[in-house]
Amino acid sequence: LREVSKRCPSFVPRSIFDFGTGPGTAIIAALNQWQKAPPQLIHAIDVSEPMLEMASKFLSAGLIIASAVNVKFSRFLPLNSPIQPV
């Protein structure tokens, strides 16, 4: 993600879709990389409920998520998902 910022300095993600989020490490890395303008919407999808719980704990325990960031954890993505890009 540092390389993305380096090569495209004007790029700032407005949303993150992390399919197979696991413990949320990619989300944490993105939030750390774009601290000044964090994405406003994050969708974390993983079939493992324990992994989603771990991701939620990691993100909230480190106070990494700004209060303005909307994070949604799901075990699956419905076929007619209402997810819209921000």
C-alpha angles and dihedrals in degrees: 000000000000088000091052090052091046095050096037106030093170092056113104116167114230093192140017127212109191110185109190091017097175108179091348099256094144090051091049091050092050093047090049092048095049100035094140093056108017121191111269097215128041126181114193114190124185132147090219113086092196090055092050090049090050092049091050092050093046092050096046098037092056091045085230095141114079113222090247093060115096112213123188121189119199137169093216142007113241117232092244095040117178091216109135126181115254 
